Amino acid sequence: MSGILAKPSLRRLSGLCVVLLLGAACSRPVPTVSTQSRAGLDPARQALAISEAKALRAKGERVWCVPFARNASGVDIRGNAETWWHKARGYYDRGEVPSVGAVMAFAATGSMPMGHVAVVSEVVSPREVLVDHANWNRDQVSLKMPVIDVSDRNDWSEVRVKSQPAAFGSVYPVNGFIYPAARSNGPV
């Protein structure tokens, strides 16, 4: 008889352990890269940026990265993308850590002499983000395009952009991220 009673007791005990372990696992906070990575972009700003780009294309005009990034992020800086990093100083916080809504400011290069700006739409991991931007592909808006940090110091100073479905492209220098909350009034 004791053998018959022991089996149900073990089953109940192991079932109870499973329930307790699942409960403990579910009650722990899930680690995230950034609390902002879950917040998402402001849908109204993103819709404005996309509709402005569509209107320009409908009129046969160029779609540039600067007005798209300004509309999508709220970072109110004027001038070529290569000037944004320096113009943001004193008006917007800048840094090396990506966050949703921040503008990734690419440095000028021989193949990209006016620089480039893109808006972080998602932080995937400490070394990968998705960006929304315009004119990476001529006159096109690209949403949720993967970008990886390939810098030696893990500081986002060099990145690769996945503009082709099967591969990341060349290495591009990045000055850093411009965060959208302005410290003072007026456009830069």
C-alpha positions, 0 to 999 in steps of 0.5 A: 500500500505504501508504494501506491500512496508514494507515487501520487504524493510524488506526482503532487509534489513534482506538480507543485514544484513545477507550479512554484518554479513557473510562478517564480520565473514569471514574477521576475522582471524581464531584462531589457536594453532600454525602457524607451525601446518599448515606448516606440516613436510618437505615431503622429510624428512618424505619420507626419514624416511619412506623409511629407515624404509621400507628398514630395515624391508625388510632386516629383521632388527629392526626399531628404533625410534631414526633413524626415528626421526632423519631422519624425524625431522632433529634433529641430535642427536645420542644415545638412546632416553633417552639421547636426551633431555640432549644432545640437551641442548646448540645445539637445543632449547627445551621447553614445547610447541609442534610444527610441526617438534619438537621431543617429548622426552619421559623419560625412564621408567621401561617399556621403559628403553631406552626412546622414541622419536616421531616427532610432525606431527600436533598440534590439540589443546593445549592438543592434537598432532599427532605424527609420530614415529617408534617402538611404535609398534615393528618394525612399523612406526606409522603416525599421532598417537594421543597423549594427554597431561594429566599433571596437569600443562598443560606442556606436562610432562605426556602424553597418546598415542592412540596406540589402536583404542578405547582408550588412553594407560598408562601415560608416562613421557615426558621431553619436545620438541626439536625444529629442528633448530640447534644453532650450527654445528655438531651432538650431 
